[in-house]
Amino acid sequence: LLYKPIDRVTRSTLVLHDLLKHTPADHPDYPLLQDALRISQNFLSSINEDIDPRRTAVTTPKGEVSPWG
């Protein structure tokens, strides 16, 4: 359940990407779609940057024994 909000943003980002791909560059909404896509991608990137250090802190290098068994 914790991933549902992030999954929604991920799917919305993909939809924005496809919508932008099929929108003519001279359409009045094109710059707005570009901004929305950029904001969405930046948000997902910041989440990934926050999660990555936690993942590496939890994983144990190969060959080492985890203190948790």
Distance bins in CASP14 RR format, pairs under 12 A and 6 or more apart:
PFRMAT RR
TARGET T0000
AUTHOR 0000-0000-0000
RMODE 2
METHOD distances of the structure
MODEL  1
1 7 0 0 0 0 0 1 0 0 0 0 0
2 47 0 0 0 0 0 1 0 0 0 0 0
2 51 0 0 0 0 0 1 0 0 0 0 0
3 9 0 0 0 0 0 1 0 0 0 0 0
3 10 0 0 0 0 1 0 0 0 0 0 0
3 11 0 0 0 0 0 1 0 0 0 0 0
3 47 0 0 0 0 0 1 0 0 0 0 0
3 51 0 0 0 0 0 1 0 0 0 0 0
4 10 0 0 0 0 0 1 0 0 0 0 0
4 11 0 0 0 0 0 1 0 0 0 0 0
5 11 0 0 0 0 0 1 0 0 0 0 0
5 12 0 0 0 0 0 1 0 0 0 0 0
5 43 0 0 0 0 0 1 0 0 0 0 0
5 44 0 0 0 0 0 1 0 0 0 0 0
5 47 0 0 0 0 0 1 0 0 0 0 0
6 12 0 0 0 0 0 1 0 0 0 0 0
6 13 0 0 0 0 0 1 0 0 0 0 0
6 40 0 0 0 0 0 1 0 0 0 0 0
6 43 0 0 0 0 1 0 0 0 0 0 0
6 44 1 0 0 1 0 0 0 0 0 0 0
6 46 0 0 0 0 0 1 0 0 0 0 0
6 47 1 0 0 1 0 0 0 0 0 0 0
6 48 0 0 0 0 1 0 0 0 0 0 0
6 50 0 0 0 0 0 1 0 0 0 0 0
6 51 0 0 0 0 1 0 0 0 0 0 0
7 13 0 0 0 0 0 1 0 0 0 0 0
7 14 0 0 0 0 0 1 0 0 0 0 0
7 44 0 0 0 0 0 1 0 0 0 0 0
7 47 0 0 0 0 0 1 0 0 0 0 0
8 14 0 0 0 0 0 1 0 0 0 0 0
8 15 0 0 0 0 0 1 0 0 0 0 0
8 40 0 0 0 0 0 1 0 0 0 0 0
8 43 0 0 0 0 0 1 0 0 0 0 0
8 44 0 0 0 0 0 1 0 0 0 0 0
9 15 0 0 0 0 0 1 0 0 0 0 0
9 16 0 0 0 0 0 1 0 0 0 0 0
9 36 0 0 0 0 0 1 0 0 0 0 0
9 37 0 0 0 0 0 1 0 0 0 0 0
9 39 0 0 0 0 0 1 0 0 0 0 0
9 40 1 0 0 1 0 0 0 0 0 0 0
9 41 0 0 0 0 1 0 0 0 0 0 0
9 42 0 0 0 0 0 1 0 0 0 0 0
9 43 1 0 0 1 0 0 0 0 0 0 0
9 44 1 0 0 1 0 0 0 0 0 0 0
9 45 0 0 0 0 0 1 0 0 0 0 0
9 46 0 0 0 0 0 1 0 0 0 0 0
9 47 0 0 0 0 1 0 0 0 0 0 0
9 48 0 0 0 0 0 1 0 0 0 0 0
10 16 0 0 0 0 0 1 0 0 0 0 0
10 17 0 0 0 0 0 1 0 0 0 0 0
10 40 0 0 0 0 1 0 0 0 0 0 0
10 41 0 0 0 0 0 1 0 0 0 0 0
10 43 0 0 0 0 0 1 0 0 0 0 0
10 44 1 0 0 1 0 0 0 0 0 0 0
10 45 0 0 0 0 0 1 0 0 0 0 0
10 47 0 0 0 0 1 0 0 0 0 0 0
10 48 0 0 0 0 0 1 0 0 0 0 0
11 17 0 0 0 0 0 1 0 0 0 0 0
11 18 0 0 0 0 0 1 0 0 0 0 0
11 40 0 0 0 0 0 1 0 0 0 0 0
11 44 0 0 0 0 0 1 0 0 0 0 0
12 18 0 0 0 0 0 1 0 0 0 0 0
12 19 0 0 0 0 0 1 0 0 0 0 0
12 33 0 0 0 0 0 1 0 0 0 0 0
12 36 0 0 0 0 1 0 0 0 0 0 0
12 37 0 0 0 0 1 0 0 0 0 0 0
12 39 0 0 0 0 0 1 0 0 0 0 0
12 40 1 0 0 1 0 0 0 0 0 0 0
12 41 0 0 0 0 0 1 0 0 0 0 0
12 43 0 0 0 0 0 1 0 0 0 0 0
12 44 0 0 0 0 1 0 0 0 0 0 0
13 19 0 0 0 0 0 1 0 0 0 0 0
13 20 0 0 0 0 0 1 0 0 0 0 0
13 33 0 0 0 0 0 1 0 0 0 0 0
13 36 0 0 0 0 1 0 0 0 0 0 0
13 37 1 0 0 1 0 0 0 0 0 0 0
13 38 0 0 0 0 0 1 0 0 0 0 0
13 39 0 0 0 0 1 0 0 0 0 0 0
13 40 1 0 1 0 0 0 0 0 0 0 0
13 41 1 0 0 1 0 0 0 0 0 0 0
13 42 0 0 0 0 0 1 0 0 0 0 0
13 43 0 0 0 0 1 0 0 0 0 0 0
13 44 1 0 0 1 0 0 0 0 0 0 0
13 45 0 0 0 0 0 1 0 0 0 0 0
13 47 0 0 0 0 0 1 0 0 0 0 0
14 20 0 0 0 0 0 1 0 0 0 0 0
14 21 0 0 0 0 0 1 0 0 0 0 0
14 37 0 0 0 0 1 0 0 0 0 0 0
14 40 0 0 0 0 1 0 0 0 0 0 0
14 41 0 0 0 0 0 1 0 0 0 0 0
14 44 0 0 0 0 0 1 0 0 0 0 0
15 21 0 0 0 0 0 1 0 0 0 0 0
15 22 0 0 0 0 0 1 0 0 0 0 0
15 33 0 0 0 0 0 1 0 0 0 0 0
15 36 0 0 0 0 0 1 0 0 0 0 0
15 37 0 0 0 0 1 0 0 0 0 0 0
15 40 0 0 0 0 1 0 0 0 0 0 0
16 22 0 0 0 0 0 1 0 0 0 0 0
16 23 0 0 0 0 0 1 0 0 0 0 0
16 29 0 0 0 0 0 1 0 0 0 0 0
16 30 0 0 0 0 0 1 0 0 0 0 0
16 32 0 0 0 0 0 1 0 0 0 0 0
16 33 1 0 0 1 0 0 0 0 0 0 0
16 34 0 0 0 0 1 0 0 0 0 0 0
16 35 0 0 0 0 1 0 0 0 0 0 0
16 36 1 0 1 0 0 0 0 0 0 0 0
16 37 1 0 1 0 0 0 0 0 0 0 0
16 38 0 0 0 0 1 0 0 0 0 0 0
16 39 0 0 0 0 1 0 0 0 0 0 0
16 40 1 0 0 1 0 0 0 0 0 0 0
16 41 0 0 0 0 1 0 0 0 0 0 0
16 43 0 0 0 0 0 1 0 0 0 0 0
16 44 0 0 0 0 0 1 0 0 0 0 0
17 23 0 0 0 0 0 1 0 0 0 0 0
17 33 0 0 0 0 1 0 0 0 0 0 0
17 34 0 0 0 0 0 1 0 0 0 0 0
17 36 0 0 0 0 0 1 0 0 0 0 0
17 37 1 0 0 1 0 0 0 0 0 0 0
17 38 0 0 0 0 0 1 0 0 0 0 0
17 40 0 0 0 0 1 0 0 0 0 0 0
17 41 0 0 0 0 1 0 0 0 0 0 0
17 44 0 0 0 0 0 1 0 0 0 0 0
18 33 0 0 0 0 0 1 0 0 0 0 0
18 37 0 0 0 0 0 1 0 0 0 0 0
19 27 0 0 0 0 0 1 0 0 0 0 0
19 29 0 0 0 0 1 0 0 0 0 0 0
19 30 0 0 0 0 1 0 0 0 0 0 0
19 32 0 0 0 0 0 1 0 0 0 0 0
19 33 1 0 0 1 0 0 0 0 0 0 0
19 34 0 0 0 0 0 1 0 0 0 0 0
19 36 0 0 0 0 1 0 0 0 0 0 0
19 37 0 0 0 0 1 0 0 0 0 0 0
19 40 0 0 0 0 0 1 0 0 0 0 0
20 27 0 0 0 0 1 0 0 0 0 0 0
20 29 0 0 0 0 1 0 0 0 0 0 0
20 30 1 0 0 1 0 0 0 0 0 0 0
20 31 0 0 0 0 0 1 0 0 0 0 0
20 32 0 0 0 0 1 0 0 0 0 0 0
20 33 1 0 1 0 0 0 0 0 0 0 0
20 34 1 0 0 1 0 0 0 0 0 0 0
20 35 0 0 0 0 0 1 0 0 0 0 0
20 36 0 0 0 0 1 0 0 0 0 0 0
20 37 1 0 1 0 0 0 0 0 0 0 0
20 38 0 0 0 0 0 1 0 0 0 0 0
20 40 0 0 0 0 0 1 0 0 0 0 0
20 41 0 0 0 0 0 1 0 0 0 0 0
21 30 0 0 0 0 0 1 0 0 0 0 0
21 33 0 0 0 0 1 0 0 0 0 0 0
21 34 0 0 0 0 0 1 0 0 0 0 0
21 37 0 0 0 0 0 1 0 0 0 0 0
22 29 0 0 0 0 0 1 0 0 0 0 0
22 30 0 0 0 0 0 1 0 0 0 0 0
22 33 0 0 0 0 0 1 0 0 0 0 0
23 29 1 0 0 1 0 0 0 0 0 0 0
23 30 1 0 1 0 0 0 0 0 0 0 0
23 31 0 0 0 0 0 1 0 0 0 0 0
23 32 0 0 0 0 1 0 0 0 0 0 0
23 33 1 0 0 1 0 0 0 0 0 0 0
23 34 0 0 0 0 1 0 0 0 0 0 0
23 36 0 0 0 0 0 1 0 0 0 0 0
23 37 0 0 0 0 0 1 0 0 0 0 0
24 30 1 0 0 1 0 0 0 0 0 0 0
24 33 0 0 0 0 0 1 0 0 0 0 0
25 31 0 0 0 0 1 0 0 0 0 0 0
25 33 0 0 0 0 0 1 0 0 0 0 0
25 34 0 0 0 0 1 0 0 0 0 0 0
27 33 0 0 0 0 1 0 0 0 0 0 0
27 34 0 0 0 0 0 1 0 0 0 0 0
29 35 0 0 0 0 0 1 0 0 0 0 0
29 36 0 0 0 0 1 0 0 0 0 0 0
29 37 0 0 0 0 0 1 0 0 0 0 0
30 36 0 0 0 0 0 1 0 0 0 0 0
30 37 0 0 0 0 0 1 0 0 0 0 0
31 37 0 0 0 0 0 1 0 0 0 0 0
31 38 0 0 0 0 0 1 0 0 0 0 0
32 38 0 0 0 0 0 1 0 0 0 0 0
32 39 0 0 0 0 0 1 0 0 0 0 0
33 39 0 0 0 0 0 1 0 0 0 0 0
33 40 0 0 0 0 0 1 0 0 0 0 0
34 40 0 0 0 0 0 1 0 0 0 0 0
34 41 0 0 0 0 0 1 0 0 0 0 0
35 41 0 0 0 0 0 1 0 0 0 0 0
35 42 0 0 0 0 0 1 0 0 0 0 0
36 42 0 0 0 0 0 1 0 0 0 0 0
36 43 0 0 0 0 0 1 0 0 0 0 0
37 43 0 0 0 0 0 1 0 0 0 0 0
37 44 0 0 0 0 0 1 0 0 0 0 0
38 44 0 0 0 0 0 1 0 0 0 0 0
38 45 0 0 0 0 0 1 0 0 0 0 0
39 45 0 0 0 0 0 1 0 0 0 0 0
39 46 0 0 0 0 0 1 0 0 0 0 0
40 46 0 0 0 0 0 1 0 0 0 0 0
40 47 0 0 0 0 0 1 0 0 0 0 0
41 47 0 0 0 0 0 1 0 0 0 0 0
41 48 0 0 0 0 0 1 0 0 0 0 0
42 48 0 0 0 0 0 1 0 0 0 0 0
42 49 0 0 0 0 0 1 0 0 0 0 0
43 49 0 0 0 0 0 1 0 0 0 0 0
43 50 0 0 0 0 0 1 0 0 0 0 0
44 50 0 0 0 0 0 1 0 0 0 0 0
44 51 0 0 0 0 0 1 0 0 0 0 0
45 51 0 0 0 0 0 1 0 0 0 0 0
45 52 0 0 0 0 0 1 0 0 0 0 0
46 52 0 0 0 0 0 1 0 0 0 0 0
47 54 0 0 0 0 0 1 0 0 0 0 0
48 54 0 0 0 0 0 1 0 0 0 0 0
48 55 0 0 0 0 1 0 0 0 0 0 0
49 55 0 0 0 0 0 1 0 0 0 0 0
51 57 0 0 0 0 0 1 0 0 0 0 0
51 58 0 0 0 0 0 1 0 0 0 0 0
52 58 0 0 0 0 0 1 0 0 0 0 0
52 59 0 0 0 0 0 1 0 0 0 0 0
53 59 0 0 0 0 0 1 0 0 0 0 0
58 66 0 0 0 0 1 0 0 0 0 0 0
58 67 0 0 0 0 0 1 0 0 0 0 0
58 68 0 0 0 0 1 0 0 0 0 0 0
59 66 0 0 0 0 1 0 0 0 0 0 0
59 68 0 0 0 0 0 1 0 0 0 0 0
60 66 1 0 1 0 0 0 0 0 0 0 0
60 67 0 0 0 0 1 0 0 0 0 0 0
60 68 0 0 0 0 1 0 0 0 0 0 0
60 69 0 0 0 0 1 0 0 0 0 0 0
END
